[in-house]
Amino acid sequence: MAETFCALLTAYLLGTFVLPGRMSQRTRPVWPLALHAAMVTATSYLLLGTFHWRILLAVLLMPVVMAGVRALWRSDSITAFLVDQSLRLVVLLGLAFCFPDTAKHGWWISALRPDLSRWYFASLSCASGIVLCVPAGGVLIAKLIGPFADEIRDNDIGGLTKGGQYIGWLERILVMLLVLMGQPNGIGFLIAAKSILRFGEIKDGSQRRVAEYIIIGTFLSFGWALLISVMTLKTVGHWIP
């Protein structure tokens, strides 16, 4: 069961947050939704290594059904996002429970020696961790700090287009690398460096809201990166003791 769930989860994360046609949290036209469903289904087929039509049909229909649920919810809040993602996770778990040995019978496992098959699933776990940590984490954090962003729109602080997004991606991937390399002490230097660079821009006491907004976003970003990094390390250790 763990092998099938690992393949399905990795395929979903790649198709949702990385590949073309990735999910938008807003109302989507039909064709982008169809492209997203097709990308997740094709990626699931490739990573499973077998054409299991029941699983692939469920994966194909899942984005369409969930888009209908989001349309009924009519909300772009963090609660709606978490409920949406939780329901998708339940579906993937259900498929893995109903068809536990699907990934074991795929061509990837058949082509590898038994002692090397675990490396395939360890690689998928690592890929899932990276996607969860970096692009998926960016979506989650943006949802969490969205209400605070409305309070600082009047502050005129210039910056690069999507500069904050790229900074968040870089800091989370660096945190993940440090944890996976067994050097978590370096995270403190990252926090200190970001604090000096970002807060040095805010010299006016009237910009306290901006400072608090940055602090909240920074702690959320580092906290999420640490959580996912530790989970990824434990999961990879499950496949490669």
C-alpha positions in Angstrom: 0.0 0.0 0.0 2.8 2.4 0.9 4.4 2.0 -2.6 1.1 2.8 -4.4 0.4 5.8 -2.2 3.9 7.1 -2.6 3.6 7.0 -6.4 0.1 8.5 -6.5 1.0 11.3 -4.0 4.1 12.2 -6.0 2.2 12.3 -9.2 -0.5 14.5 -7.7 2.0 17.0 -6.3 4.0 17.2 -9.5 0.8 17.6 -11.7 -0.7 20.1 -9.3 2.1 22.4 -8.3 4.9 21.9 -10.9 3.8 20.8 -14.3 2.0 22.9 -17.0 -1.7 23.1 -16.3 -1.1 23.2 -12.5 -4.0 24.0 -10.2 -5.2 27.5 -9.7 -7.1 28.4 -6.5 -9.5 30.5 -8.5 -12.4 29.5 -10.7 -10.9 27.9 -13.8 -12.1 27.6 -17.4 -12.8 24.1 -18.7 -9.6 23.7 -20.8 -7.1 24.5 -18.0 -9.0 22.2 -15.7 -8.9 19.4 -18.3 -5.2 19.9 -18.9 -4.6 19.7 -15.1 -6.6 16.5 -14.8 -4.7 15.0 -17.8 -1.3 16.0 -16.5 -2.0 14.4 -13.1 -3.4 11.2 -14.7 -0.4 10.9 -17.1 2.1 11.4 -14.3 0.2 8.8 -12.2 0.5 6.3 -15.1 4.2 7.0 -15.5 5.1 6.7 -11.8 2.9 3.7 -11.2 4.4 2.0 -14.2 1.2 0.2 -15.1 -2.1 1.0 -16.7 -4.6 0.4 -13.9 -7.7 1.9 -15.4 -9.7 2.1 -12.2 -7.0 4.1 -10.5 -6.3 6.3 -13.5 -10.1 7.0 -14.0 -10.4 8.0 -10.4 -7.4 10.3 -10.7 -8.8 11.8 -13.9 -12.2 12.6 -12.3 -10.8 13.8 -9.0 -9.9 17.4 -10.1 -13.2 17.8 -12.0 -15.2 16.7 -8.9 -13.2 18.9 -6.6 -13.6 21.9 -8.9 -17.3 21.4 -8.6 -17.0 21.3 -4.8 -14.9 24.5 -4.8 -17.5 26.2 -7.0 -20.2 25.3 -4.4 -18.0 26.5 -1.6 -17.4 29.8 -3.3 -14.5 30.7 -1.1 -10.8 31.2 -1.6 -10.0 31.0 2.1 -7.3 28.9 3.8 -10.1 26.7 5.2 -11.5 26.0 1.8 -7.9 25.2 0.6 -7.2 22.8 3.4 -10.5 21.0 3.1 -9.9 20.7 -0.7 -6.4 19.2 -0.3 -7.5 17.0 2.6 -10.3 15.4 0.5 -7.8 14.8 -2.4 -5.5 13.1 0.1 -8.3 10.9 1.4 -9.0 9.8 -2.2 -5.4 8.9 -2.8 -5.2 7.0 0.4 -8.4 5.2 -0.5 -7.0 4.2 -3.9 -3.8 2.9 -2.3 -5.9 0.9 0.3 -8.1 -0.6 -2.4 -5.3 -1.4 -4.8 -2.2 -1.8 -2.5 0.1 -3.8 -4.8 -0.3 -1.8 -8.0 3.0 0.0 -7.9 4.8 -3.2 -7.0 3.8 -4.7 -10.3 4.7 -1.8 -12.5 7.5 -1.9 -15.0 9.8 0.3 -12.9 9.9 -2.4 -10.2 10.1 -5.2 -12.7 13.1 -3.6 -14.4 15.0 -3.1 -11.1 16.7 -5.6 -8.8 14.7 -6.3 -5.6 17.4 -4.5 -3.6 17.2 -1.4 -5.8 13.4 -1.0 -5.9 13.4 0.8 -2.6 15.6 3.5 -4.1 12.8 4.2 -6.6 10.3 4.9 -3.8 12.9 6.8 -1.8 13.4 9.1 -4.8 9.7 9.6 -5.1 9.5 10.5 -1.4 12.3 13.0 -1.8 10.6 14.6 -4.9 7.3 14.8 -2.9 9.1 16.5 -0.1 10.7 19.1 -2.3 7.3 20.0 -4.0 5.6 20.2 -0.6 8.3 22.3 0.8 8.8 24.8 -2.0 5.9 25.5 -4.4 3.1 23.9 -2.4 4.4 25.6 0.7 4.3 28.9 -1.1 0.6 28.5 -1.9 -0.2 27.5 1.7 1.8 30.4 3.3 0.2 32.9 0.8 -3.2 31.7 2.0 -2.3 32.0 5.6 -0.9 35.5 5.4 -3.4 36.8 2.9 -5.6 38.6 5.5 -2.5 40.5 6.7 -1.5 41.5 3.2 -4.7 43.5 2.9 -3.6 45.7 5.8 -0.3 46.8 4.3 -1.4 47.5 0.7 -1.1 51.3 1.4 2.5 51.0 2.3 4.7 52.0 -0.6 7.6 49.5 -0.4 9.0 48.7 -3.8 10.5 45.4 -4.8 11.0 42.9 -7.6 8.0 41.3 -9.2 7.4 38.0 -7.4 10.6 38.8 -5.4 9.0 37.7 -2.2 7.9 34.4 -3.7 11.4 33.5 -5.0 12.9 34.5 -1.7 10.5 32.1 0.1 11.3 29.3 -2.4 15.0 29.8 -1.9 14.9 29.9 1.9 12.8 26.8 2.1 14.9 24.7 -0.3 18.0 25.8 1.7 16.4 24.8 5.0 15.6 21.4 3.4 19.1 20.9 2.1 20.5 21.7 5.5 18.2 19.3 7.3 18.8 16.5 4.8 22.6 17.1 5.0 22.4 16.8 8.8 23.4 20.5 9.3 20.3 22.1 10.9 22.5 24.6 12.8 22.9 26.5 9.6 19.2 27.4 9.7 19.9 30.0 12.4 22.3 31.8 10.1 19.7 31.9 7.4 17.2 33.5 9.7 19.7 36.0 10.9 20.8 36.9 7.3 17.2 37.4 6.2 16.4 39.5 9.2 19.3 41.8 8.6 18.5 42.2 4.9 14.8 42.6 5.1 14.4 44.6 8.3 17.2 46.9 7.2 14.8 48.2 4.6 12.3 49.3 7.2 13.6 52.4 9.0 10.3 54.2 9.7 8.5 53.3 12.9 5.2 53.8 11.1 5.9 50.7 9.0 5.4 48.4 12.0 2.6 46.5 10.2 5.0 45.7 7.3 7.7 44.5 9.8 5.1 42.2 11.6 3.9 40.9 8.2 7.4 39.9 7.3 8.0 38.3 10.6 4.9 36.2 10.4 5.7 35.2 6.8 9.3 34.3 7.7 8.3 32.1 10.7 5.6 30.4 8.7 8.1 29.7 5.9 10.9 28.4 8.1 8.5 26.4 10.2 6.8 24.7 7.2 10.2 24.0 5.7 11.5 22.4 8.9 8.3 20.3 9.3 8.4 19.0 5.7 12.2 18.4 5.8 12.0 16.3 8.9 9.0 14.3 7.4 10.9 13.8 4.2 14.0 12.6 6.1 11.9 10.1 8.1 10.1 8.9 4.9 13.3 8.4 3.0 14.7 6.5 6.0 11.7 4.2 5.8 12.7 3.1 2.3 16.5 3.2 2.9 17.1 2.3 6.6 
